[in-house]
Amino acid sequence: MYICLCKAISDKTIVQSAQNGCDYAQIRKQTGVGTECGKCTQVAKSLVKEVISTVKIPA
């Protein structure tokens, strides 16, 4: 599903980046999510938070 229509950024792109250790600021810089109209910002941030909270940190 598209999260950012302006930049055509999907939830898969955001999830993969977050799983690879990127925070919202890094994802925004890499993809441009939230940089046009800004309507996707809250959804994108929530998605990143959700992924980061479920990623297992190696012991």
Buried (B, 14 or more C-beta within 10 A) or exposed (E): EEBBEBBEBBBEBBBEBBEEEBEBEBBBEEBBBBBEEEEBBEBBBEBBEEBBEEEEEEE
